[in-house]
Amino acid sequence: MTGVRSSTVDGVLARSARRTPERTALRYADRSWTYRSLDAAVSTAAAVLTEEHGLAPGDRVAAYAHNSDVYLIAFLACARAGLVHVPVNQNLTGDDLSYLLDQSGSALVLTDPDLAGRLPGGRPARPLRDAAGSLLAALATRRTFTARRPPGSADLVQLLYTSGTTALPKGAMMTHGALVHEYVSAITALGLAADDRPVHSLPLYHSAQMHVFLLPYLAVGAENVILDAPDADRIFDLVEAGLADSLFAPPTVWIGLANHPDFAARDLTGLRKAFYGASVMPVPVLERLRARLPRLAFHNCFGQSEIGPLATVLGPDEHEGRMESCGRPVLFVEARVVGEDGQEVPDGTPGEVVYRSPQLCSGYWDKPEETAEAFRDGWFHSGDLAVRDGEGFLTVVDRVKDVINSGGVLIASRQVEDALYTHPAVAEAAVIGLPDERWVEAVTAVVVLRGEADETELIAHARQRLPAFKAPKRIVFAHALPRNASGKILKRQLRDELA
């Protein structure tokens, strides 16, 4: 009875394979997969992992590799075999890499040959491609697979490690059921459809690209293209060729596309759907993008790993008058804005966003204290500070830990950043609080320039748009801002370096 009623991550693909078996599901490099052949490859890979490596349901399998079709197949194979997939940022090395592999207790690492040398000694590993004995080579001989214990909705399928911008990463324990609920939320909130042609260029180890777009698009039967990275020229080529009309990217990538020398000259009218998220989009940047592509439908996607990760969406027809908003909760998410006492605050009052949802993780892997701290009073505490308006739209003003206490007044860094972004010479800005004898914390802006400007000019520019107490006391110029792979600025690192 349990298996009959369960919905699993790999089952999303299996249903599409039965519904449209000969439709193209996926393209990567020179390889193309129909829904039937992709589903068969997943079963073959599941057989390889369990038979050749002796893996059993519940074992963790780390994926430390670049984007590829085989990366996706390996994830779905883990899901089908009841294994727990552990996506690892391929930029991690040394102690950071060892921490994730040790903390997750991964029994096997799936990797690419150019990354294998970074793995700690003695780690069992298998190449995904481009090497003898790779998983891709094994897919040439089709195998059948029968799970010794078919996974169910309540079983773990992935450990999604948080980005670690404020502390050591924590493994959010995602079940099959949580992710399937999240896929339905994404499909309904974003209007994902079978006739869309999405291009997936962000890292697949990141939950947004995998779980808000690639898997939901496989669920509806769309034709998907995977790229190694967000290469502007390649994306422009695909759009002009009619092979891509849907793109997700964090603000950093959209900024890069907008600043590309060919952005104004290429024919991008075929791009119909644009999605941004993973970090805050500066309003001036969004205004420039919309002015260049007025027919492009922009969706703001907001959330965090622990909720799968989509929590709220601001739709294309909801942007006017609320460009800073991250929208309203998606189908399976209930959200409140609360004060320090846990009570809901009035509309327009800043407070922490808390959630209840079947999309939520089951807790943090082997971290009971952190789990208890995040899940309390019947709600999951997000750590995001936001205000809600009378129509239910949320506007995130900061992370709770990034709010600046200057002279006893709390200042949201995003408001200061948006003021700086209106200066034509500012390419990027991050505002933090640094220790100060007089102010406790002094509002400090770290700025990357694309034109000529000095500290005095930028502070004066901010003072014209903000109350004096919110304007930066100091400007630090940098060549680049430290970011994690999802595009989030590592403000903790900036504070540590500049303190």
ABEGO torsion letter per residue (X at the ends): XAAAABBBAAAAAAAAAAABAABBABBBEABBBBAAAAAAAAAAAAAAAAAAAGBBBGBBBBBBBBBBAAAAAAAAAAAAAGBBBBBBBAABBEAAAAAAAAAAGBABBBBBAAAAAABBBGBBBBBABGBBGBAAAAAABBBBBBBABBBBAABBABBBBBAGAABBBBBBBBBAAAAAAAAAAAAAAAGBBAABBBBBABBAABAAAAAAAAAAAAAAGBBBBBBABBBAAAAAAAAAAGABABBBBBAAAAAAAAABAAAAABBAAABABBBBEGBBBBAAAAAAAAAABAABBBBBBBEBAAAOABABBBBAAAABGAAABAEBBBAABBBBBBBAAGBBBBBGBBBBBBBBBAABBAEBBGBAAAAAAABBGGBBBAGBBBBBBAAGBBBBAEBAAABBBBGGBBBBAAAAAAAAAABAABABBBBBBBBBAAAGBBBBBBBBBABBBBAAAAAAAAAAABBAAABBABBBBBABBBBBAAGBBBAAAAAAAAX
